[in-house]
Amino acid sequence: MDRAVELRFFEIFRNVDYVNLLFAGAALSAGLTLAAGILGFGIAMVLAFLRHRKVAGIHWIAAAYVEFIRNTPLIVQLFFVAFGLPLLLGYQWPFWAHALLALVLNFSAYFAEILRAGFNTVGKGQEEAAQAMGISPMIIFLKITLPQAVGKMFPSLSSQFIFLFLTTGIISEIGVRDLTNAGIFVDSRTFRTFEVFVTLTAIYIGISLSFKALMVGLYRVLFPWVGLQR
């Protein structure tokens, strides 16, 4: 008769260094995701605006960028940013900075496509009425189109943000000491692979649920009028 599997989570949690390493990795993963989300959203608004307004042919460049990023794997983008760009441009950043840049580029493309879809849901009549009143295109975009588009697409943006967070473990491939990297290190010292990755799963779920709660709170504060329209 096969011997029952013995789970030994205590080998992870009895060592303070392992616990601190896991929490430091979790903090880095969450921090990089938040920073990439904020910066990526800013770039996404510009990309979506260029495509929505079809600005002087530049929208083709924006469209090409979005399609290129969305149709290449994150790991390819990560390796190009971490090893290709420094070789081409002659600079060197810390690994976490390379990871942040790759995540910003990735996030911006996915967010831009969601925002573009949101812009298309805003009635043209509102924009035309604002133009007839002499309001500038930029003010129309910032005050009329953007708030409605973001409000309508916020759940999709939130879901995409959390999904992209769950893919950030790949940055451990270039030596970033994120949560996945910390787990691999602990596993290499304890040889308790199952227990380590169950722990990683629990931490990732906890961070994801925290992000979800944060997004729900922001949604209710920033867009209370969306629920009233339903």
C-alpha positions as a Markdown table, in Angstrom:
| # | Residue | x | y | z |
|---|---|---|---|---|
| 1 | Met | 0.0 | 0.0 | 0.0 |
| 2 | Asp | 1.4 | 3.4 | -1.0 |
| 3 | Arg | 2.4 | 5.6 | 1.9 |
| 4 | Ala | 0.3 | 8.7 | 2.3 |
| 5 | Val | 1.8 | 12.0 | 1.1 |
| 6 | Glu | 3.1 | 14.1 | 4.0 |
| 7 | Leu | 2.7 | 17.8 | 3.5 |
| 8 | Arg | 5.3 | 19.9 | 5.3 |
| 9 | Phe | 4.3 | 23.6 | 5.0 |
| 10 | Phe | 6.1 | 24.3 | 8.2 |
| 11 | Glu | 9.5 | 23.9 | 6.4 |
| 12 | Ile | 8.6 | 27.1 | 4.6 |
| 13 | Phe | 7.0 | 29.2 | 7.3 |
| 14 | Arg | 9.4 | 28.3 | 10.2 |
| 15 | Asn | 12.2 | 30.1 | 8.4 |
| 16 | Val | 11.8 | 33.8 | 8.7 |
| 17 | Asp | 14.0 | 34.5 | 5.7 |
| 18 | Tyr | 11.8 | 32.4 | 3.4 |
| 19 | Val | 8.7 | 34.2 | 4.7 |
| 20 | Asn | 10.3 | 37.6 | 4.2 |
| 21 | Leu | 11.5 | 36.7 | 0.8 |
| 22 | Leu | 8.0 | 35.6 | -0.3 |
| 23 | Phe | 6.4 | 38.8 | 1.0 |
| 24 | Ala | 9.1 | 41.0 | -0.6 |
| 25 | Gly | 8.5 | 39.1 | -3.9 |
| 26 | Ala | 4.7 | 39.6 | -3.5 |
| 27 | Ala | 5.2 | 43.3 | -2.8 |
| 28 | Leu | 7.4 | 43.7 | -5.9 |
| 29 | Ser | 5.0 | 41.8 | -8.1 |
| 30 | Ala | 2.0 | 43.9 | -6.9 |
| 31 | Gly | 4.0 | 47.2 | -7.1 |
| 32 | Leu | 5.3 | 46.6 | -10.6 |
| 33 | Thr | 1.8 | 45.7 | -11.7 |
| 34 | Leu | 0.3 | 48.8 | -10.3 |
| 35 | Ala | 3.0 | 51.0 | -11.8 |
| 36 | Ala | 2.7 | 49.3 | -15.2 |
| 37 | Gly | -1.1 | 49.6 | -15.0 |
| 38 | Ile | -1.1 | 53.3 | -14.3 |
| 39 | Leu | 1.6 | 54.1 | -16.9 |
| 40 | Gly | 0.1 | 51.7 | -19.4 |
| 41 | Phe | -3.3 | 53.3 | -19.0 |
| 42 | Gly | -1.9 | 56.7 | -19.7 |
| 43 | Ile | -0.2 | 55.5 | -22.9 |
| 44 | Ala | -3.3 | 53.6 | -23.8 |
| 45 | Met | -5.5 | 56.8 | -23.7 |
| 46 | Val | -3.1 | 58.4 | -26.2 |
| 47 | Leu | -3.1 | 55.4 | -28.5 |
| 48 | Ala | -6.9 | 55.0 | -28.3 |
| 49 | Phe | -7.4 | 58.8 | -29.0 |
| 50 | Leu | -5.1 | 58.7 | -32.1 |
| 51 | Arg | -7.0 | 55.7 | -33.4 |
| 52 | His | -10.5 | 57.1 | -32.6 |
| 53 | Arg | -9.8 | 60.5 | -34.1 |
| 54 | Lys | -7.7 | 59.1 | -37.0 |
| 55 | Val | -5.1 | 61.9 | -36.3 |
| 56 | Ala | -3.2 | 62.8 | -39.5 |
| 57 | Gly | -2.2 | 59.2 | -40.4 |
| 58 | Ile | -0.6 | 58.6 | -37.0 |
| 59 | His | -3.4 | 56.3 | -36.2 |
| 60 | Trp | -1.9 | 53.7 | -38.5 |
| 61 | Ile | 1.3 | 53.7 | -36.3 |
| 62 | Ala | -0.8 | 53.4 | -33.2 |
| 63 | Ala | -2.8 | 50.6 | -34.7 |
| 64 | Ala | 0.4 | 48.8 | -35.8 |
| 65 | Tyr | 1.9 | 49.1 | -32.3 |
| 66 | Val | -1.3 | 47.7 | -30.7 |
| 67 | Glu | -1.5 | 44.8 | -33.0 |
| 68 | Phe | 2.2 | 44.0 | -32.7 |
| 69 | Ile | 2.1 | 43.9 | -28.9 |
| 70 | Arg | -1.1 | 42.0 | -28.8 |
| 71 | Asn | 0.1 | 39.3 | -31.2 |
| 72 | Thr | 3.5 | 38.6 | -29.7 |
| 73 | Pro | 4.2 | 36.7 | -26.4 |
| 74 | Leu | 5.0 | 38.7 | -23.3 |
| 75 | Ile | 8.2 | 36.7 | -22.8 |
| 76 | Val | 9.4 | 37.8 | -26.3 |
| 77 | Gln | 8.7 | 41.4 | -25.4 |
| 78 | Leu | 10.4 | 41.0 | -22.1 |
| 79 | Phe | 13.6 | 39.5 | -23.5 |
| 80 | Phe | 13.7 | 42.1 | -26.3 |
| 81 | Val | 13.4 | 44.9 | -23.7 |
| 82 | Ala | 15.8 | 43.4 | -21.2 |
| 83 | Phe | 18.5 | 42.2 | -23.7 |
| 84 | Gly | 17.8 | 43.6 | -27.1 |
| 85 | Leu | 17.3 | 47.3 | -26.4 |
| 86 | Pro | 20.3 | 47.6 | -24.1 |
| 87 | Leu | 22.5 | 46.1 | -26.8 |
| 88 | Leu | 21.0 | 48.3 | -29.5 |
| 89 | Leu | 21.0 | 51.6 | -27.5 |
| 90 | Gly | 23.9 | 51.0 | -25.2 |
| 91 | Tyr | 22.3 | 51.4 | -21.8 |
| 92 | Gln | 21.8 | 49.2 | -18.8 |
| 93 | Trp | 19.0 | 49.3 | -16.2 |
| 94 | Pro | 18.2 | 47.1 | -13.2 |
| 95 | Phe | 16.2 | 44.0 | -14.1 |
| 96 | Trp | 13.1 | 45.3 | -12.4 |
| 97 | Ala | 13.2 | 48.5 | -14.6 |
| 98 | His | 13.4 | 46.4 | -17.8 |
| 99 | Ala | 10.5 | 44.3 | -16.5 |
| 100 | Leu | 8.5 | 47.5 | -15.8 |
| 101 | Leu | 9.1 | 48.8 | -19.3 |
| 102 | Ala | 8.0 | 45.5 | -20.9 |
| 103 | Leu | 4.9 | 45.4 | -18.7 |
| 104 | Val | 4.0 | 49.0 | -19.5 |
| 105 | Leu | 4.2 | 48.3 | -23.2 |
| 106 | Asn | 2.2 | 45.2 | -22.9 |
| 107 | Phe | -0.5 | 46.8 | -20.7 |
| 108 | Ser | -0.8 | 49.8 | -22.9 |
| 109 | Ala | -1.7 | 47.8 | -26.0 |
| 110 | Tyr | -4.4 | 45.7 | -24.3 |
| 111 | Phe | -5.9 | 48.8 | -22.5 |
| 112 | Ala | -5.8 | 50.8 | -25.8 |
| 113 | Glu | -7.9 | 48.2 | -27.6 |
| 114 | Ile | -10.4 | 48.1 | -24.8 |
| 115 | Leu | -10.7 | 51.9 | -24.7 |
| 116 | Arg | -11.0 | 52.1 | -28.4 |
| 117 | Ala | -14.0 | 49.8 | -28.2 |
| 118 | Gly | -15.4 | 52.0 | -25.4 |
| 119 | Phe | -15.0 | 55.1 | -27.6 |
| 120 | Asn | -17.1 | 53.5 | -30.3 |
| 121 | Thr | -20.0 | 53.1 | -27.8 |
| 122 | Val | -20.3 | 56.8 | -27.2 |
| 123 | Gly | -23.0 | 58.3 | -29.4 |
| 124 | Lys | -21.7 | 60.5 | -32.2 |
| 125 | Gly | -24.6 | 62.9 | -31.5 |
| 126 | Gln | -23.0 | 64.0 | -28.3 |
| 127 | Glu | -19.7 | 64.8 | -29.9 |
| 128 | Glu | -21.4 | 66.6 | -32.8 |
| 129 | Ala | -23.6 | 68.6 | -30.4 |
| 130 | Ala | -20.5 | 69.7 | -28.5 |
| 131 | Gln | -18.7 | 70.7 | -31.7 |
| 132 | Ala | -21.7 | 72.8 | -32.7 |
| 133 | Met | -21.4 | 74.6 | -29.4 |
| 134 | Gly | -17.8 | 75.5 | -30.3 |
| 135 | Ile | -16.1 | 73.2 | -27.8 |
| 136 | Ser | -12.6 | 72.1 | -28.8 |
| 137 | Pro | -12.0 | 68.5 | -29.8 |
| 138 | Met | -9.6 | 67.9 | -26.9 |
| 139 | Ile | -12.2 | 69.1 | -24.4 |
| 140 | Ile | -14.8 | 67.0 | -26.0 |
| 141 | Phe | -12.6 | 64.0 | -25.7 |
| 142 | Leu | -11.6 | 64.7 | -22.1 |
| 143 | Lys | -15.0 | 65.8 | -20.8 |
| 144 | Ile | -17.5 | 63.7 | -22.8 |
| 145 | Thr | -16.0 | 60.8 | -24.7 |
| 146 | Leu | -13.3 | 59.6 | -22.3 |
| 147 | Pro | -15.4 | 59.5 | -19.0 |
| 148 | Gln | -18.2 | 57.6 | -20.7 |
| 149 | Ala | -15.9 | 55.2 | -22.5 |
| 150 | Val | -13.8 | 54.4 | -19.3 |
| 151 | Gly | -17.0 | 54.1 | -17.2 |
| 152 | Lys | -18.5 | 51.6 | -19.6 |
| 153 | Met | -15.3 | 49.6 | -20.1 |
| 154 | Phe | -14.0 | 49.8 | -16.6 |
| 155 | Pro | -15.1 | 46.2 | -15.7 |
| 156 | Ser | -13.2 | 45.0 | -18.8 |
| 157 | Leu | -10.2 | 47.1 | -18.0 |
| 158 | Ser | -10.2 | 45.7 | -14.4 |
| 159 | Ser | -10.4 | 42.1 | -15.6 |
| 160 | Gln | -7.6 | 42.6 | -18.1 |
| 161 | Phe | -5.5 | 44.3 | -15.4 |
| 162 | Ile | -5.9 | 41.3 | -13.1 |
| 163 | Phe | -5.3 | 38.8 | -15.9 |
| 164 | Leu | -2.1 | 40.6 | -16.8 |
| 165 | Phe | -1.0 | 40.6 | -13.2 |
| 166 | Leu | -1.3 | 36.8 | -13.1 |
| 167 | Thr | 1.1 | 36.7 | -16.1 |
| 168 | Thr | 3.8 | 38.8 | -14.4 |
| 169 | Gly | 5.5 | 35.7 | -13.0 |
| 170 | Ile | 7.3 | 35.5 | -16.3 |
| 171 | Ile | 9.5 | 38.4 | -15.3 |
| 172 | Ser | 11.4 | 36.0 | -13.0 |
| 173 | Glu | 12.9 | 34.6 | -16.2 |
| 174 | Ile | 15.2 | 37.7 | -16.4 |
| 175 | Gly | 16.2 | 37.6 | -12.7 |
| 176 | Val | 13.6 | 39.9 | -11.2 |
| 177 | Arg | 13.0 | 38.9 | -7.6 |
| 178 | Asp | 9.3 | 38.8 | -7.9 |
| 179 | Leu | 6.9 | 36.3 | -6.1 |
| 180 | Thr | 7.5 | 33.5 | -8.6 |
| 181 | Asn | 11.3 | 34.0 | -8.3 |
| 182 | Ala | 11.1 | 33.9 | -4.5 |
| 183 | Gly | 9.0 | 30.7 | -4.7 |
| 184 | Ile | 11.6 | 29.0 | -7.0 |
| 185 | Phe | 14.4 | 30.0 | -4.6 |
| 186 | Val | 12.5 | 28.6 | -1.6 |
| 187 | Asp | 11.8 | 25.4 | -3.5 |
| 188 | Ser | 15.4 | 25.0 | -4.3 |
| 189 | Arg | 16.3 | 25.2 | -0.6 |
| 190 | Thr | 13.5 | 23.1 | 0.9 |
| 191 | Phe | 12.7 | 20.7 | -2.0 |
| 192 | Arg | 9.0 | 21.0 | -1.0 |
| 193 | Thr | 7.8 | 21.9 | -4.5 |
| 194 | Phe | 4.1 | 21.2 | -4.0 |
| 195 | Glu | 3.9 | 23.1 | -0.7 |
| 196 | Val | 5.8 | 26.1 | -2.2 |
| 197 | Phe | 3.6 | 26.4 | -5.2 |
| 198 | Val | 0.4 | 25.9 | -3.2 |
| 199 | Thr | 1.6 | 28.8 | -1.1 |
| 200 | Leu | 2.4 | 30.9 | -4.3 |
| 201 | Thr | -1.1 | 30.1 | -5.6 |
| 202 | Ala | -2.7 | 31.3 | -2.3 |
| 203 | Ile | -0.7 | 34.6 | -2.4 |
| 204 | Tyr | -1.5 | 35.2 | -6.0 |
| 205 | Ile | -5.2 | 34.7 | -5.3 |
| 206 | Gly | -5.0 | 37.0 | -2.3 |
| 207 | Ile | -3.4 | 39.8 | -4.3 |
| 208 | Ser | -5.9 | 39.3 | -7.2 |
| 209 | Leu | -8.8 | 39.5 | -4.9 |
| 210 | Ser | -7.3 | 42.7 | -3.3 |
| 211 | Phe | -6.9 | 44.2 | -6.7 |
| 212 | Lys | -10.5 | 43.3 | -7.6 |
| 213 | Ala | -11.8 | 44.9 | -4.4 |
| 214 | Leu | -9.7 | 48.0 | -5.2 |
| 215 | Met | -11.1 | 48.2 | -8.7 |
| 216 | Val | -14.7 | 47.8 | -7.4 |
| 217 | Gly | -14.2 | 50.6 | -4.9 |
| 218 | Leu | -12.7 | 52.9 | -7.6 |
| 219 | Tyr | -15.6 | 52.1 | -10.0 |
| 220 | Arg | -18.2 | 53.0 | -7.4 |
| 221 | Val | -16.4 | 56.2 | -6.5 |
| 222 | Leu | -15.5 | 57.4 | -10.0 |
| 223 | Phe | -18.5 | 56.2 | -12.0 |
| 224 | Pro | -21.6 | 56.2 | -9.8 |
| 225 | Trp | -23.7 | 57.4 | -12.8 |
| 226 | Val | -23.0 | 54.2 | -14.8 |
| 227 | Gly | -25.1 | 52.1 | -12.5 |
| 228 | Leu | -27.9 | 54.6 | -12.7 |
| 229 | Gln | -28.0 | 54.2 | -16.5 |
| 230 | Arg | -28.6 | 50.5 | -16.4 |
